[in-house]
Amino acid sequence: MTSTQPQPLFDNLSWMDNLKPNAVINEYLSSLQVENIEKEYALAKRFLLSYKGSQDTFNSYRREVERLCQWSWLHQGQSIKEIDRHAMEGYFEFVQKPPKSWVSQKHSQRFIEDANGDRVPNSEWRPFLIREQRKQTGKTYDGLSQATLRAIIAGTSTFFTYLQQENYLTQNPVLLIRQKSHM
């Protein structure tokens, strides 16, 4: 396992809908050396684009899918297909206490344009953000509210259900967790 700093995977809707592959993302994915990563990335992108009719829903799912993919591929070094119930329990613990290198104190765009007009990952972006009220009290990222954790569970479960419907997975590991006893 590693806690190397992640880079964003999914741009905003207007850029994601572009069929042109992003060379920087492809290079990043290849560097992770995880089996089936290109297929999983394509499935995640299709899942997200299925919500292009609602910007808020798209943004919510993008955040959750991106965190899950980064955790699985970068932090765990495994494909999403390998995630089981026990790994999901570990993921839900992870999102409550992510490594400091995964947390930002300011909101940053995922991607920016370079001098050539190409979309490149913003090095200041992080998957987790310390909210303004925490900064004012001097608190660090110290866990999630129950409502936020429920939203993460719901978003992650919806993504796994999609992967089942696409015949990529046989089970949804989130549904295998007894939420009352573990969450």
Accessible surface in RSA format (square Angstrom, percent):
REM  Atomic radii and reference values for relative SASA: ProtOr
REM  Chains: A
REM  Algorithm: Lee & Richards
REM  Probe-radius: 1.40
REM  Slices: 20
REM RES _ NUM      All-atoms   Total-Side   Main-Chain    Non-polar    All polar
REM                ABS   REL    ABS   REL    ABS   REL    ABS   REL    ABS   REL
RES MET A   1   180.85  93.7 101.97  67.5  78.88 187.8  98.96  84.1  81.90 108.5
RES THR A   2    56.61  40.3  49.08  49.8   7.53  17.9  43.19  58.0  13.42  20.3
RES SER A   3    49.96  42.2  42.53  56.8   7.43  17.1   8.62  18.4  41.34  57.9
RES THR A   4    79.36  56.4  68.47  69.4  10.89  25.9  57.71  77.5  21.64  32.7
RES GLN A   5    76.00  42.5  61.86  45.2  14.13  33.7  17.62  37.5  58.37  44.3
RES PRO A   6     1.98   1.4   0.00   0.0   1.98   7.2   0.00   0.0   1.98  12.3
RES GLN A   7    38.78  21.7  37.80  27.6   0.98   2.3  15.17  32.3  23.61  17.9
RES PRO A   8     0.95   0.7   0.95   0.9   0.00   0.0   0.95   0.8   0.00   0.0
RES LEU A   9     0.08   0.0   0.08   0.1   0.00   0.0   0.08   0.1   0.00   0.0
RES PHE A  10     0.18   0.1   0.00   0.0   0.18   0.5   0.18   0.1   0.00   0.0
RES ASP A  11    12.26   8.6  11.30  11.2   0.96   2.3   7.53  17.7   4.73   4.7
RES ASN A  12    54.66  37.7  54.05  52.2   0.61   1.5  21.51  51.8  33.15  32.0
RES LEU A  13    24.29  13.5  22.56  16.1   1.73   4.4  22.66  15.9   1.63   4.4
RES SER A  14    90.98  76.9  59.21  79.0  31.77  73.2  58.16 123.9  32.82  46.0
RES TRP A  15    92.65  37.2  83.50  40.4   9.15  21.5  69.87  37.3  22.78  36.9
RES MET A  16     8.29   4.3   4.25   2.8   4.04   9.6   7.35   6.2   0.95   1.3
RES ASP A  17    64.87  45.4  52.65  52.4  12.22  28.9  15.10  35.5  49.77  49.6
RES ASN A  18    62.34  43.0  49.81  48.1  12.53  30.2  19.91  47.9  42.43  41.0
RES LEU A  19   172.61  96.1 149.34 106.8  23.27  58.5 151.31 106.3  21.30  57.3
RES LYS A  20   138.65  67.6 121.18  74.4  17.48  41.6  86.81  78.1  51.84  55.2
RES PRO A  21    93.75  68.3  78.86  71.9  14.89  54.1  85.75  70.8   8.00  49.7
RES ASN A  22    38.69  26.7  26.38  25.5  12.30  29.6  21.53  51.8  17.16  16.6
RES ALA A  23    77.95  71.7  66.49 102.6  11.47  26.1  70.51  99.3   7.44  19.7
RES VAL A  24    57.91  38.1  56.03  50.7   1.87   4.5  57.10  49.6   0.80   2.2
RES ILE A  25     7.90   4.5   7.90   5.9   0.00   0.0   7.90   5.7   0.00   0.0
RES ASN A  26    67.88  46.8  64.98  62.8   2.90   7.0  25.79  62.1  42.09  40.7
RES GLU A  27   130.67  75.0 122.74  92.9   7.93  18.9  44.26  85.6  86.41  70.5
RES TYR A  28    28.65  13.4  23.33  13.3   5.32  13.8  28.14  21.1   0.51   0.6
RES LEU A  29     3.14   1.7   3.12   2.2   0.01   0.0   3.12   2.2   0.01   0.0
RES SER A  30    65.30  55.2  51.79  69.1  13.51  31.1  34.34  73.1  30.96  43.4
RES SER A  31    76.22  64.4  45.15  60.3  31.07  71.6  46.82  99.7  29.40  41.2
RES LEU A  32    31.22  17.4  13.80   9.9  17.42  43.8  16.74  11.8  14.47  39.0
RES GLN A  33   160.92  90.0 123.83  90.5  37.09  88.3  41.36  88.0 119.56  90.7
RES VAL A  34    11.40   7.5   1.60   1.4   9.80  23.6   5.04   4.4   6.36  17.3
RES GLU A  35   134.74  77.4 116.60  88.2  18.14  43.2  47.95  92.7  86.79  70.9
RES ASN A  36    57.99  40.0  43.72  42.3  14.27  34.4   7.28  17.5  50.71  49.0
RES ILE A  37     3.34   1.9   3.34   2.5   0.00   0.0   3.34   2.4   0.00   0.0
RES GLU A  38   103.87  59.6  98.76  74.7   5.10  12.2  60.32 116.7  43.55  35.6
RES LYS A  39   115.72  56.5 107.55  66.0   8.17  19.4  61.89  55.7  53.83  57.3
RES GLU A  40     1.56   0.9   0.96   0.7   0.60   1.4   1.32   2.5   0.24   0.2
RES TYR A  41    27.05  12.6  27.05  15.4   0.00   0.0  20.37  15.3   6.68   8.2
RES ALA A  42    44.13  40.6  40.35  62.3   3.78   8.6  43.60  61.4   0.53   1.4
RES LEU A  43     6.26   3.5   6.26   4.5   0.00   0.0   6.26   4.4   0.00   0.0
RES ALA A  44     0.00   0.0   0.00   0.0   0.00   0.0   0.00   0.0   0.00   0.0
RES LYS A  45    47.95  23.4  47.95  29.4   0.00   0.0  19.68  17.7  28.27  30.1
RES ARG A  46   123.47  51.8 116.91  59.6   6.56  15.6  60.88  83.2  62.59  37.9
RES PHE A  47     2.60   1.3   2.60   1.6   0.00   0.0   2.60   1.6   0.00   0.0
RES LEU A  48     0.00   0.0   0.00   0.0   0.00   0.0   0.00   0.0   0.00   0.0
RES LEU A  49    35.41  19.7  32.70  23.4   2.70   6.8  33.11  23.3   2.29   6.2
RES SER A  50    77.64  65.6  37.63  50.2  40.01  92.2  44.46  94.7  33.18  46.5
RES TYR A  51    61.40  28.7  57.66  32.8   3.74   9.7  38.39  28.8  23.01  28.4
RES LYS A  52   113.78  55.5  96.80  59.4  16.98  40.4  61.00  54.9  52.78  56.2
RES GLY A  53    83.08 102.5   0.00   N/A  83.08 102.5  44.12 121.1  38.96  87.3
RES SER A  54    47.79  40.4  42.04  56.1   5.75  13.2  33.45  71.2  14.34  20.1
RES GLN A  55    90.15  50.4  81.30  59.4   8.86  21.1  50.15 106.7  40.01  30.3
RES ASP A  56   118.29  82.9 110.31 109.8   7.99  18.9  34.92  82.2  83.37  83.1
RES THR A  57    48.85  34.7  43.68  44.3   5.18  12.3  23.92  32.1  24.94  37.7
RES PHE A  58     0.00   0.0   0.00   0.0   0.00   0.0   0.00   0.0   0.00   0.0
RES ASN A  59    47.75  32.9  45.68  44.1   2.07   5.0  16.48  39.7  31.26  30.2
RES SER A  60    43.29  36.6  42.47  56.7   0.82   1.9  20.17  43.0  23.12  32.4
RES TYR A  61    36.78  17.2  36.78  20.9   0.00   0.0   9.81   7.4  26.97  33.2
RES ARG A  62    24.62  10.3  24.62  12.5   0.00   0.0   0.00   0.0  24.62  14.9
RES ARG A  63    83.97  35.3  83.44  42.5   0.53   1.3  21.53  29.4  62.43  37.8
RES GLU A  64     5.81   3.3   5.25   4.0   0.56   1.3   2.20   4.2   3.61   3.0
RES VAL A  65     1.70   1.1   0.68   0.6   1.01   2.4   1.69   1.5   0.00   0.0
RES GLU A  66     0.67   0.4   0.67   0.5   0.00   0.0   0.67   1.3   0.00   0.0
RES ARG A  67    22.59   9.5  22.19  11.3   0.41   1.0   2.30   3.1  20.29  12.3
RES LEU A  68     0.73   0.4   0.73   0.5   0.00   0.0   0.73   0.5   0.00   0.0
RES CYS A  69     0.00   0.0   0.00   0.0   0.00   0.0   0.00   0.0   0.00   0.0
RES GLN A  70     0.16   0.1   0.16   0.1   0.00   0.0   0.00   0.0   0.16   0.1
RES TRP A  71     6.70   2.7   6.70   3.2   0.00   0.0   3.32   1.8   3.38   5.5
RES SER A  72     0.00   0.0   0.00   0.0   0.00   0.0   0.00   0.0   0.00   0.0
RES TRP A  73     2.31   0.9   0.24   0.1   2.07   4.9   0.24   0.1   2.07   3.4
RES LEU A  74    12.24   6.8   8.92   6.4   3.33   8.4   9.40   6.6   2.84   7.6
RES HIS A  75    25.39  13.9  25.15  17.5   0.24   0.6  14.14  14.6  11.26  13.1
RES GLN A  76    50.99  28.5  31.26  22.8  19.73  47.0   0.29   0.6  50.71  38.5
RES GLY A  77    49.89  61.5   0.00   N/A  49.89  61.5  22.04  60.5  27.85  62.4
RES GLN A  78    33.85  18.9  32.69  23.9   1.16   2.8   7.23  15.4  26.62  20.2
RES SER A  79     3.03   2.6   3.03   4.0   0.00   0.0   0.00   0.0   3.03   4.2
RES ILE A  80     0.98   0.6   0.64   0.5   0.34   0.8   0.64   0.5   0.34   0.9
RES LYS A  81   105.34  51.4  86.95  53.4  18.39  43.8  47.35  42.6  57.99  61.8
RES GLU A  82   104.67  60.1  79.48  60.1  25.18  60.0  40.82  78.9  63.85  52.1
RES ILE A  83    12.87   7.3   0.00   0.0  12.87  31.0   0.01   0.0  12.86  34.9
RES ASP A  84    74.25  52.0  70.99  70.7   3.26   7.7  34.34  80.8  39.91  39.8
RES ARG A  85    82.10  34.5  81.64  41.6   0.46   1.1  10.51  14.4  71.58  43.4
RES HIS A  86   113.52  62.0 104.19  72.4   9.33  23.9  73.17  75.4  40.36  47.0
RES ALA A  87    21.51  19.8  10.91  16.8  10.59  24.1  20.66  29.1   0.84   2.2
RES MET A  88     0.00   0.0   0.00   0.0   0.00   0.0   0.00   0.0   0.00   0.0
RES GLU A  89    27.16  15.6  27.14  20.5   0.02   0.1   8.15  15.8  19.02  15.5
RES GLY A  90    29.82  36.8   0.00   N/A  29.82  36.8  24.47  67.2   5.35  12.0
RES TYR A  91     0.19   0.1   0.19   0.1   0.00   0.0   0.19   0.1   0.00   0.0
RES PHE A  92     1.29   0.6   1.29   0.8   0.00   0.0   1.29   0.8   0.00   0.0
RES GLU A  93   116.46  66.9 110.01  83.2   6.45  15.4  40.68  78.7  75.77  61.9
RES PHE A  94    21.18  10.6  13.80   8.5   7.38  19.2  20.88  12.7   0.30   0.9
RES VAL A  95     0.00   0.0   0.00   0.0   0.00   0.0   0.00   0.0   0.00   0.0
RES GLN A  96    52.70  29.5  52.70  38.5   0.00   0.0   8.74  18.6  43.96  33.3
RES LYS A  97   158.79  77.5 140.50  86.2  18.29  43.6  85.36  76.8  73.43  78.2
RES PRO A  98    14.95  10.9   0.67   0.6  14.28  51.9   0.67   0.6  14.28  88.7
RES PRO A  99    31.94  23.3  19.42  17.7  12.52  45.5  31.69  26.2   0.25   1.6
RES LYS A 100   186.60  91.0 172.06 105.6  14.54  34.6 116.41 104.8  70.19  74.8
RES SER A 101    47.20  39.9  33.38  44.5  13.82  31.8  42.78  91.1   4.42   6.2
RES TRP A 102     0.14   0.1   0.14   0.1   0.00   0.0   0.14   0.1   0.00   0.0
RES VAL A 103    26.45  17.4  10.61   9.6  15.84  38.2  10.61   9.2  15.84  43.0
RES SER A 104    14.52  12.3   9.45  12.6   5.07  11.7   8.97  19.1   5.55   7.8
RES GLN A 105   110.41  61.7 105.30  77.0   5.11  12.2  31.71  67.5  78.70  59.7
RES LYS A 106   113.73  55.5 111.09  68.2   2.64   6.3  73.40  66.1  40.33  43.0
RES HIS A 107   146.18  79.9 119.39  83.0  26.79  68.5  80.54  83.0  65.64  76.4
RES SER A 108    16.82  14.2   3.27   4.4  13.55  31.2   7.88  16.8   8.94  12.5
RES GLN A 109   115.70  64.7 108.28  79.1   7.42  17.7  38.63  82.2  77.07  58.5
RES ARG A 110    41.66  17.5  36.62  18.7   5.04  12.0   4.51   6.2  37.15  22.5
RES PHE A 111     1.54   0.8   0.24   0.2   1.30   3.4   0.24   0.1   1.30   3.7
RES ILE A 112    73.71  41.9  71.66  53.4   2.05   4.9  73.71  53.1   0.00   0.0
RES GLU A 113    96.07  55.2  70.38  53.2  25.69  61.2  20.59  39.8  75.48  61.6
RES ASP A 114    53.15  37.2  36.45  36.3  16.70  39.5  29.40  69.2  23.75  23.7
RES ALA A 115   114.57 105.3  64.74  99.9  49.83 113.4  77.94 109.8  36.64  97.0
RES ASN A 116   127.56  88.0  93.21  90.1  34.35  82.7  22.84  55.0 104.72 101.2
RES GLY A 117    36.19  44.6   0.00   N/A  36.19  44.6  21.79  59.8  14.40  32.3
RES ASP A 118    63.12  44.2  59.43  59.2   3.69   8.7  19.70  46.4  43.42  43.3
RES ARG A 119    36.22  15.2  28.44  14.5   7.78  18.5  10.23  14.0  25.99  15.8
RES VAL A 120    32.57  21.4  32.57  29.5   0.00   0.0  32.57  28.3   0.00   0.0
RES PRO A 121    23.99  17.5  11.52  10.5  12.48  45.4  11.52   9.5  12.48  77.5
RES ASN A 122    19.21  13.2  17.82  17.2   1.39   3.4   0.00   0.0  19.21  18.6
RES SER A 123    86.37  73.0  71.89  95.9  14.48  33.3  51.50 109.7  34.87  48.8
RES GLU A 124    87.55  50.3  80.35  60.8   7.20  17.1  29.63  57.3  57.92  47.3
RES TRP A 125    13.57   5.4  12.03   5.8   1.54   3.6   6.42   3.4   7.15  11.6
RES ARG A 126    53.09  22.3  41.93  21.4  11.17  26.6   2.51   3.4  50.58  30.7
RES PRO A 127     9.81   7.2   0.32   0.3   9.49  34.5   2.34   1.9   7.47  46.5
RES PHE A 128     0.62   0.3   0.18   0.1   0.45   1.2   0.55   0.3   0.07   0.2
RES LEU A 129    41.44  23.1  33.10  23.7   8.34  21.0  33.10  23.2   8.34  22.4
RES ILE A 130     8.85   5.0   7.50   5.6   1.35   3.3   7.52   5.4   1.33   3.6
RES ARG A 131   128.73  54.1 127.41  64.9   1.32   3.1  38.03  52.0  90.71  55.0
RES GLU A 132    97.17  55.8  92.59  70.0   4.58  10.9  49.36  95.5  47.81  39.0
RES GLN A 133   116.34  65.1 112.97  82.6   3.37   8.0  55.45 118.0  60.89  46.2
RES ARG A 134    61.13  25.7  60.24  30.7   0.88   2.1   9.08  12.4  52.05  31.5
RES LYS A 135    71.09  34.7  49.91  30.6  21.19  50.4  29.69  26.7  41.40  44.1
RES GLN A 136   138.18  77.3  98.20  71.8  39.98  95.2  40.46  86.1  97.72  74.1
RES THR A 137    95.03  67.6  59.78  60.6  35.25  84.0  68.39  91.9  26.64  40.3
RES GLY A 138    63.84  78.7   0.00   N/A  63.84  78.7  35.88  98.5  27.96  62.6
RES LYS A 139   115.66  56.4 103.29  63.4  12.37  29.4  56.47  50.8  59.19  63.0
RES THR A 140    89.05  63.3  85.80  87.0   3.26   7.8  63.96  85.9  25.09  37.9
RES TYR A 141    33.30  15.5  16.43   9.3  16.87  43.9  15.75  11.8  17.55  21.6
RES ASP A 142    76.03  53.3  51.26  51.0  24.77  58.6  26.06  61.3  49.97  49.8
RES GLY A 143    13.24  16.3   0.00   N/A  13.24  16.3  11.34  31.1   1.90   4.2
RES LEU A 144    36.37  20.3  11.58   8.3  24.79  62.3  15.25  10.7  21.12  56.8
RES SER A 145    63.07  53.3  47.87  63.9  15.20  35.0  54.49 116.0   8.58  12.0
RES GLN A 146   104.14  58.2  98.69  72.1   5.46  13.0  50.89 108.3  53.25  40.4
RES ALA A 147    61.79  56.8  53.40  82.4   8.39  19.1  54.62  76.9   7.17  19.0
RES THR A 148    57.13  40.6  52.74  53.5   4.39  10.5  30.84  41.4  26.30  39.8
RES LEU A 149     5.87   3.3   5.87   4.2   0.00   0.0   5.87   4.1   0.00   0.0
RES ARG A 150   144.40  60.6 139.91  71.3   4.49  10.7  67.10  91.7  77.30  46.8
RES ALA A 151    54.96  50.5  42.20  65.1  12.76  29.0  49.55  69.8   5.41  14.3
RES ILE A 152     0.63   0.4   0.63   0.5   0.00   0.0   0.63   0.5   0.00   0.0
RES ILE A 153     9.04   5.1   9.04   6.7   0.00   0.0   9.04   6.5   0.00   0.0
RES ALA A 154    58.00  53.3  50.04  77.2   7.96  18.1  57.16  80.5   0.84   2.2
RES GLY A 155     5.64   7.0   0.00   N/A   5.64   7.0   5.01  13.8   0.63   1.4
RES THR A 156     1.75   1.2   0.00   0.0   1.75   4.2   1.75   2.3   0.00   0.0
RES SER A 157    16.34  13.8  16.34  21.8   0.00   0.0   9.35  19.9   7.00   9.8
RES THR A 158    44.99  32.0  40.00  40.5   4.99  11.9  24.39  32.8  20.60  31.1
RES PHE A 159     0.75   0.4   0.75   0.5   0.00   0.0   0.75   0.5   0.00   0.0
RES PHE A 160     0.19   0.1   0.19   0.1   0.00   0.0   0.19   0.1   0.00   0.0
RES THR A 161    48.70  34.6  48.70  49.4   0.00   0.0  39.71  53.3   8.99  13.6
RES TYR A 162    33.76  15.8  32.90  18.7   0.86   2.2  28.58  21.5   5.18   6.4
RES LEU A 163     1.34   0.7   1.34   1.0   0.00   0.0   1.34   0.9   0.00   0.0
RES GLN A 164    55.84  31.2  47.36  34.6   8.48  20.2  11.42  24.3  44.42  33.7
RES GLN A 165   128.93  72.1  99.74  72.9  29.19  69.5  43.74  93.1  85.19  64.6
RES GLU A 166    75.21  43.2  52.04  39.4  23.17  55.2   4.21   8.1  71.00  58.0
RES ASN A 167   139.85  96.4 107.46 103.8  32.40  78.0  30.28  72.9 109.57 105.9
RES TYR A 168     8.15   3.8   3.44   2.0   4.71  12.3   5.29   4.0   2.86   3.5
RES LEU A 169    18.27  10.2   9.99   7.1   8.28  20.8  12.52   8.8   5.75  15.5
RES THR A 170   129.14  91.8 102.14 103.6  26.99  64.3  85.47 114.8  43.67  66.0
RES GLN A 171   103.93  58.1  97.33  71.1   6.60  15.7  32.57  69.3  71.36  54.1
RES ASN A 172     4.99   3.4   1.07   1.0   3.92   9.4   1.07   2.6   3.92   3.8
RES PRO A 173     4.44   3.2   4.34   4.0   0.10   0.4   4.44   3.7   0.00   0.0
RES VAL A 174     0.06   0.0   0.02   0.0   0.05   0.1   0.02   0.0   0.05   0.1
RES LEU A 175   121.92  67.9  94.54  67.6  27.38  68.8  97.00  68.1  24.92  67.1
RES LEU A 176    82.63  46.0  68.02  48.7  14.61  36.7  71.88  50.5  10.75  28.9
RES ILE A 177     8.18   4.7   0.85   0.6   7.33  17.7   1.04   0.8   7.13  19.4
RES ARG A 178   187.61  78.8 179.57  91.5   8.05  19.2  64.20  87.7 123.41  74.8
RES GLN A 179    75.68  42.3  70.21  51.3   5.47  13.0  21.64  46.1  54.04  41.0
RES LYS A 180   207.80 101.4 174.54 107.1  33.26  79.2 124.22 111.8  83.58  89.0
RES SER A 181    81.70  69.0  43.11  57.5  38.59  88.9  50.46 107.4  31.25  43.8
RES HIS A 182    96.09  52.5  65.76  45.7  30.34  77.6  45.07  46.4  51.03  59.4
RES MET A 183    54.38  28.2  12.82   8.5  41.56  98.9  29.03  24.7  25.35  33.6
END  Absolute sums over single chains surface
CHAIN  1 A    10056.4       8129.7       1926.6       5083.7       4972.7
END  Absolute sums over all chains
TOTAL         10056.4       8129.7       1926.6       5083.7       4972.7
